[in-house]
Amino acid sequence: MKICVFLLLVTLCAAYASSGYCPQGENIQCFRAQNKCCGDGDCSAGQICCSENCGTKCRTPIHKGKAGIKYDSKPGDQCKIDKF
């Protein structure tokens, strides 16, 4: 029983940590877009995948208002993570 309660708490915490909104992205120009994530599963715990001017990036979510754009690739998308 204690294990079930513990697992439920961990699941709820993980869901809460990855919820929220993307912060406002940097207003910069780039020559080549680089994707650092294709979905929240590619990010560290507590971060979400956000679309920015120069590709995608894992960011710590904000919990008020929608400032940036959250990114989650769909089946069939051609999202590839750049290693650099």
C-alpha positions as CSV (number, residue, x, y, z in Angstrom):
1,M,0.0,0.0,0.0
2,K,2.8,2.4,0.9
3,I,4.5,1.7,-2.4
4,C,1.3,2.5,-4.3
5,V,1.0,5.9,-2.5
6,F,4.6,6.6,-3.2
7,L,4.3,5.8,-6.9
8,L,1.2,8.0,-7.2
9,L,3.0,10.9,-5.6
10,V,6.0,10.5,-7.9
11,T,3.7,10.4,-10.9
12,L,1.8,13.5,-9.8
13,C,5.0,15.4,-9.1
14,A,6.4,14.5,-12.5
15,A,3.2,15.6,-14.3
16,Y,3.1,18.9,-12.4
17,A,6.8,19.6,-13.0
18,S,6.5,19.2,-16.8
19,S,3.3,21.2,-17.0
20,G,3.2,25.0,-17.5
21,Y,4.1,27.4,-20.2
22,C,7.3,28.1,-22.1
23,P,9.0,31.3,-21.1
24,Q,9.5,34.1,-23.7
25,G,12.2,33.0,-26.1
26,E,15.3,35.0,-26.9
27,N,14.8,37.6,-29.7
28,I,17.8,36.7,-31.8
29,Q,18.5,35.9,-35.5
30,C,20.3,32.8,-36.4
31,F,21.9,31.3,-39.5
32,R,20.9,27.7,-38.7
33,A,18.2,26.3,-36.5
34,Q,19.3,23.7,-33.9
35,N,16.9,21.4,-32.2
36,K,17.9,20.4,-28.6
37,C,14.6,18.5,-28.0
38,C,11.7,17.0,-30.0
39,G,9.3,16.7,-27.0
40,D,9.3,16.9,-23.2
41,G,10.7,13.4,-22.9
42,D,14.0,14.7,-24.3
43,C,14.3,17.2,-21.5
44,S,15.6,16.9,-17.9
45,A,13.1,16.4,-15.1
46,G,11.0,19.6,-14.6
47,Q,11.7,21.0,-18.1
48,I,9.6,21.2,-21.2
49,C,10.5,21.5,-24.9
50,C,10.0,25.0,-26.3
51,S,10.1,26.3,-29.8
52,E,12.3,29.4,-30.2
53,N,13.7,31.4,-33.1
54,C,16.6,29.1,-33.7
55,G,15.0,25.7,-33.1
56,T,13.9,23.9,-30.0
57,K,15.3,24.1,-26.5
58,C,14.5,22.6,-23.0
59,R,13.4,25.3,-20.7
60,T,12.1,25.5,-17.1
61,P,8.3,26.2,-17.4
62,I,6.6,29.3,-16.0
63,H,3.2,28.9,-14.4
64,K,1.4,32.1,-15.4
65,G,0.3,33.2,-18.8
66,K,1.5,31.8,-22.1
67,A,4.6,33.7,-23.3
68,G,6.4,31.2,-25.5
69,I,5.5,28.2,-27.7
70,K,5.6,24.7,-26.4
71,Y,6.9,22.1,-28.9
72,D,5.9,18.4,-29.1
73,S,6.6,16.5,-32.3
74,K,3.8,14.6,-33.8
75,P,4.0,11.1,-35.4
76,G,5.6,11.5,-38.8
77,D,7.4,14.8,-38.0
78,Q,10.9,15.1,-39.1
79,C,12.3,16.4,-35.8
80,K,16.0,15.5,-35.2
81,I,18.0,16.6,-32.2
82,D,21.3,18.3,-33.0
83,K,24.3,17.0,-31.0
84,F,26.0,20.4,-30.8
